[in-house]
Amino acid sequence: MPIYEFRCVRCGEIQEVLVSNSKSEVKMACKACGGEDLVRVLSRVSYTMGSSGGESPRVTTRTCGPESSCATIDLPGYTR
């Protein structure tokens, strides 16, 4: 059963809604203000690779122009 996040247009409150069936119609209202104008928002995700004791990425910074700099991130793991 997917969990969706919705933001109330009236007050900005974000709430989660558990949907049991994609074909079922769910009447929703904001739990904070009672508003019925809700917009689905993209949920944040958290993803980690490996253990917390692993190697950290190395960041290399160099000058790329007269007033700018560029950064390169070297991630640990497989390289070709």
Summary of the structure (lengths in Angstrom):
residues: 80
radius of gyration: 21.9
end to end distance: 39.8
largest distance: 59.5
contacts: 123
relative contact order: 0.20
helix: 0%
strand: 38%
